[in-house]
């Protein structure tokens, strides 16, 4: 299972900044980062939900308000999904009649109060992938396909170090066998 912290690091890569909203909307951005970080369906394909409402309702192992996340986890976990939840009827337009509201937008919390997302906003002048404050969101979810408990391997340098150690051990074993 992919570390949620690693997923957050992948989301923070500047390579995504080239994408305009028409090329990669909020749902597509989260799905692409999942795929790019190595999180795939059992058959190897990418996840593809039917919008942020579908993500809110079917992809999470835990969900709640920002305050609930902080109370439960001590802080918002890196790699958590940040949602803008409204009670505007938009969920009913999409066939959801469960009273949970309209998850109108989704992004990826990368730590430090920052969410990476894809949006088209006349207010900010942004069109595509970028960063903004967690304060622009009101709900948090933990993706059930990410591991939020892998505190020991949570950044690229640690992963590289582990891979280097494995390569060194393999070299030693080859020398012994040959």
Secondary structure as UniProt FT lines:
FT   STRAND          2..3
FT   HELIX           4..11
FT   HELIX           14..18
FT   TURN            21..23
FT   HELIX           26..36
FT   TURN            37..38
FT   TURN            42..43
FT   HELIX           52..58
FT   STRAND          60..65
FT   HELIX           66..73
FT   TURN            78..79
FT   STRAND          81..86
FT   HELIX           90..93
FT   TURN            94..95
FT   STRAND          102..111
FT   TURN            112..113
FT   STRAND          114..120
FT   TURN            122..124
FT   STRAND          127..133
FT   HELIX           134..136
FT   STRAND          139..143
FT   TURN            144..145
FT   STRAND          146..147
FT   TURN            148..149
FT   TURN            151..152
FT   HELIX           156..177
//
